[in-house]
Amino acid sequence: MITLKMPEKVTVRDVAMRDGIQNLKHILPTDLKIDLIEGMASAGIRRIEAASFMNPKAVPNTADADEVMLRIKRKPGVRYEALVANLRGAKRAVEAGCDGVQQVISLTDVHNRANVNRSVKQSLEEMKEISALVRGEGIPFCGAISLATGCPYTGRVPEESVYELAEKYASLGVDEIFLCDSMGMGDPARMGRMVAEIRRRWPATDLTVHIHNTRGMGLANALASMQAGAATLDASLGGLGGCPFAPGASGNISTEDLVHMLWLMEVETGVDLDALHALTEKLADALDTPLFSAVHRAGKSFEKSPVPARLLAGEDERTSQDVDGLAERV
């Protein structure tokens, strides 16, 4: 019998109202965002990336970040977090009362300039001020390593570059490192290696793994990450997501697909899968784009469908025997 090394409990962190919507042409109403965020909290999601404080001209779908953070009814025990790119955004996030602030830096200059209009060096220099501001307010500060597997403009990135940036983050006092397969170029072997190495080098620093399903390897990469020691994973309701500054980018792994897999594997998440499914239906009704959630399309495993009437009619002896046997089994 094969035994997989898995954490007993996994924290699923939803990013739909930030990463999930940033690439949409359709502007989601503020009321719907608030409704979905509150619904996710009620469903058992304990960490929600509720907004990003970016330039609204660059990412119009998060232009209402301040209003969203102000109006949500906060559930005790839930962290409502935000992404920032610069000191100005960090100040807004602090003023909005975010429970966690994450700064993202890409591993390549070309993508970092496209994403946040700065070189990697400039972003790191600004991180000193952002870290001091955020942590000075008693708010957890996280550093996200974007493009940890590859860049859409330069190709594969060396794994050692990931660890070099993680070391710079650690020296600036981040509370948590985000390892981001932003373009969905990762594979299970590489994701497992990187998670294991980060856990080995910085055991006292929290780690979250952020995975995209661009090439269909999202859940495989999630499983490999968890086997290597990751206990917090990002996912997006409905599988929405994708970077506006990366050709061909598509969504994160679906929150409900990840929770479904962990439910089947008897790994605790504390999340109500049926409640998530209902929220996905609400999201689907509001959008003019398809969702990338297998559970949304097919439902949970082992949900029973009605036996067709023609089979119950007993068309022949063999059919009757099959149906009788089915009735005994169910």
C-alpha positions in Angstrom: 0.0 0.0 0.0 1.4 3.4 -1.0 1.2 6.1 1.8 1.4 9.7 0.7 2.9 12.2 3.1 0.2 14.8 3.6 -0.5 17.5 6.2 -3.5 16.6 8.4 -5.0 20.1 7.8 -4.7 22.5 4.9 -5.6 26.2 4.8 -7.3 27.1 1.6 -6.8 30.8 0.8 -9.2 32.3 -1.8 -7.9 35.0 -4.2 -11.0 35.3 -6.5 -11.8 38.9 -5.6 -8.2 39.9 -6.4 -6.4 37.6 -8.8 -9.6 36.0 -10.0 -11.2 39.2 -11.3 -8.1 41.3 -12.3 -8.1 39.9 -15.9 -11.8 40.2 -16.5 -13.2 42.7 -19.0 -16.5 42.6 -17.1 -16.5 44.9 -14.1 -18.0 43.0 -11.1 -20.4 45.1 -9.0 -19.1 46.1 -5.6 -22.2 44.6 -3.9 -21.5 41.2 -5.5 -17.9 41.2 -4.4 -18.9 41.9 -0.9 -21.6 39.2 -1.0 -19.1 36.6 -2.3 -16.4 37.5 0.2 -18.9 37.2 3.1 -20.2 34.0 1.6 -16.7 32.5 1.4 -16.1 33.4 5.1 -19.4 31.7 6.0 -18.4 28.6 4.0 -15.3 28.2 6.1 -12.6 30.0 4.1 -10.3 31.5 6.8 -8.0 33.6 4.6 -9.4 35.7 1.8 -7.5 38.0 -0.5 -10.3 40.5 -0.7 -8.7 43.3 -2.8 -5.6 44.8 -4.4 -4.5 48.4 -4.0 -3.2 48.8 -7.5 -3.4 51.6 -10.0 -7.2 51.5 -11.0 -6.3 52.4 -14.6 -4.1 49.3 -14.8 -6.5 47.0 -12.9 -10.0 48.6 -13.1 -11.8 45.6 -11.5 -10.2 46.4 -8.1 -10.7 50.2 -8.2 -13.2 49.9 -5.4 -10.8 48.2 -3.0 -11.2 50.8 -0.3 -15.0 50.5 -0.4 -14.9 46.7 -0.4 -12.7 46.6 2.7 -14.8 49.2 4.5 -18.2 47.5 3.8 -17.6 43.8 4.3 -19.0 42.4 7.5 -16.0 40.7 9.0 -16.3 37.3 10.5 -14.2 36.5 13.6 -11.2 34.3 12.8 -11.1 35.3 9.2 -8.2 37.2 7.7 -9.1 39.7 5.0 -5.9 40.4 3.0 -4.8 42.6 0.1 -2.1 42.8 -2.5 0.0 45.9 -3.0 2.7 46.9 -5.5 4.2 50.0 -3.9 4.2 52.2 -0.7 1.2 54.2 -1.8 -0.9 51.0 -2.1 0.5 49.8 1.2 -0.7 53.0 3.0 -4.2 52.5 1.5 -4.3 48.9 2.6 -3.3 49.8 6.2 -5.9 52.6 6.3 -8.5 50.2 5.0 -7.9 47.8 7.9 -6.5 44.8 6.0 -5.5 41.9 8.1 -2.5 41.0 5.9 -0.6 42.8 3.2 1.3 41.1 0.4 3.8 42.8 -1.9 4.5 41.0 -5.2 7.8 41.1 -7.0 8.6 39.2 -10.3 11.9 37.4 -10.8 12.5 39.1 -14.1 12.9 42.8 -14.7 10.8 42.7 -17.9 7.8 41.3 -16.2 8.2 43.3 -13.0 8.2 46.5 -15.1 5.1 45.3 -17.0 3.4 44.4 -13.8 4.3 47.2 -11.4 6.3 49.7 -13.5 9.5 49.1 -11.5 12.7 47.2 -11.8 13.2 44.3 -9.4 15.9 46.4 -7.6 13.5 49.3 -7.2 10.7 47.1 -5.8 13.1 45.6 -3.3 14.2 49.0 -2.2 10.6 50.1 -1.7 9.9 46.8 0.2 12.0 48.1 3.1 9.6 51.0 3.6 6.5 48.9 3.0 7.7 46.2 5.5 8.4 48.9 8.1 5.0 50.5 7.6 2.9 47.4 7.6 4.7 45.5 10.4 4.8 48.7 12.4 1.0 48.6 12.5 1.1 45.0 13.7 -0.1 43.6 10.4 1.5 40.5 8.9 3.6 41.3 5.8 4.1 38.8 3.0 6.5 38.8 0.1 5.3 37.1 -3.1 7.8 35.6 -5.5 6.1 35.9 -8.9 7.2 33.8 -11.9 8.8 31.1 -9.6 8.7 28.6 -12.5 9.0 30.7 -15.6 8.5 34.1 -17.3 6.3 34.6 -20.4 9.0 36.8 -21.9 12.3 35.1 -20.9 11.4 31.5 -20.4 12.5 29.2 -17.6 13.9 30.8 -14.5 16.7 29.1 -12.4 15.5 27.7 -9.1 18.4 29.4 -7.3 16.9 32.7 -8.4 13.8 31.8 -6.3 15.9 31.2 -3.2 18.0 34.4 -3.8 14.8 36.5 -3.8 13.4 34.5 -0.8 16.6 35.4 1.1 16.2 39.1 0.4 12.6 38.8 1.6 13.7 37.1 4.8 16.4 39.8 5.4 13.6 42.4 5.2 11.6 40.7 7.9 8.6 39.2 5.9 6.3 37.1 8.0 5.4 34.8 5.1 6.8 33.9 1.6 4.4 33.2 -1.3 5.8 30.9 -3.9 3.9 31.7 -7.1 3.6 29.5 -10.2 2.1 32.6 -11.8 2.2 31.4 -15.4 1.3 27.8 -14.7 4.7 26.6 -16.1 5.5 24.5 -13.0 5.6 20.7 -12.7 5.1 18.5 -9.6 8.8 17.7 -9.4 9.9 21.3 -9.4 7.2 22.5 -7.1 8.0 19.8 -4.6 11.7 20.6 -4.7 11.1 24.4 -4.2 8.7 23.9 -1.4 11.0 21.5 0.4 14.0 23.8 0.0 12.2 26.9 1.2 10.9 25.0 4.2 14.5 23.8 4.9 16.1 27.2 4.6 13.5 29.3 6.3 11.6 27.0 8.7 10.4 29.9 10.9 8.8 31.8 8.0 5.3 30.9 6.9 4.8 29.6 3.4 1.9 29.8 1.0 1.9 28.3 -2.5 0.1 30.1 -5.3 -0.7 27.9 -8.3 -2.2 28.5 -11.7 -3.7 25.8 -13.9 -2.7 27.3 -17.2 -1.5 24.0 -18.6 -3.7 21.6 -16.6 -1.2 20.7 -13.9 -2.6 22.8 -11.1 -3.9 20.1 -8.8 -0.9 17.9 -9.4 1.4 20.8 -8.4 -0.8 21.4 -5.4 -0.5 17.8 -4.3 3.3 17.8 -4.7 3.6 21.0 -2.8 1.6 19.6 0.1 3.6 16.4 0.1 6.7 18.6 0.4 5.4 20.5 3.4 3.1 23.2 2.2 0.0 23.6 4.4 -1.5 26.8 2.9 -2.5 27.0 -0.8 -4.1 29.8 -2.8 -7.1 29.0 -5.1 -9.8 31.0 -6.8 -13.5 30.5 -6.8 -14.6 29.1 -10.1 -11.0 28.9 -11.3 -10.9 32.5 -12.3 -7.7 34.5 -12.7 -4.7 35.3 -14.8 -2.2 38.1 -15.1 -3.2 41.0 -17.3 0.5 41.4 -18.2 1.2 37.9 -19.4 0.1 36.6 -22.8 -2.0 33.4 -22.5 -2.3 33.5 -18.7 -5.3 31.7 -17.3 -6.8 31.1 -14.0 -5.7 29.8 -10.6 -6.7 26.4 -9.4 -10.3 26.3 -8.6 -11.1 26.7 -4.9 -13.9 24.1 -5.0 -11.7 21.7 -7.0 -9.0 21.9 -4.4 -11.4 21.5 -1.5 -13.0 18.6 -3.3 -9.7 16.8 -3.8 -8.8 17.3 -0.1 -12.3 16.1 0.9 -11.7 12.9 -1.0 -8.3 12.5 0.6 -9.8 13.1 4.1 -7.6 16.1 4.6 -9.2 18.7 6.9 -10.0 22.1 5.5 -13.0 23.3 7.5 -14.7 24.4 4.3 -18.2 23.5 3.3 -18.0 22.3 -0.3 -21.7 22.6 -1.0 -21.7 26.2 0.2 -18.7 26.9 -2.1 -20.6 25.3 -5.0 -23.6 27.7 -4.4 -21.3 30.7 -4.5 -19.8 29.5 -7.8 -23.3 29.3 -9.2 -23.8 32.9 -8.1 -20.5 34.0 -9.7 -21.3 32.2 -13.0 -24.7 33.9 -13.2 -23.0 37.3 -13.0 -20.3 36.7 -15.7 -20.2 36.5 -19.4 -17.2 34.2 -19.3 -17.0 30.4 -18.6 -15.6 29.2 -15.3 -12.8 26.7 -15.1 -14.1 24.6 -12.2 -14.6 20.9 -12.8 -16.8 20.6 -9.7 -19.0 23.4 -11.0 -19.4 21.4 -14.3 -19.8 17.9 -12.9 -20.7 18.2 -9.3 -19.1 16.3 -6.4 -17.9 12.8 -6.7 -20.4 10.1 -5.7 -23.5 12.3 -6.1 -26.2 9.9 -7.2 -28.1 10.4 -10.5 -31.6 9.0 -11.1 -31.6 5.7 -12.9 -33.2 6.2 -16.3 -36.8 4.9 -16.6 -36.0 2.6 -19.5 -33.6 0.7 -17.3 -36.1 0.4 -14.5 -38.6 -0.9 -17.0 -36.6 -4.2 -17.2 -36.3 -4.3 -21.0 -34.8 -7.8 -20.8 -33.7 -10.3 -18.2 -30.1 -9.1 -18.1 -31.1 -5.4 -17.7 -33.4 -6.4 -14.8 -30.6 -8.2 -13.1 -28.3 -5.3 -13.4 -30.8 -2.9 -12.0 -31.7 -5.2 -9.2 -28.1 -5.5 -8.3 -27.7 -1.8 -8.5 -30.6 -1.3 -6.1 -29.0 -3.6 -3.6 -25.7 -1.8 -3.8 -27.2 1.7 -3.3 
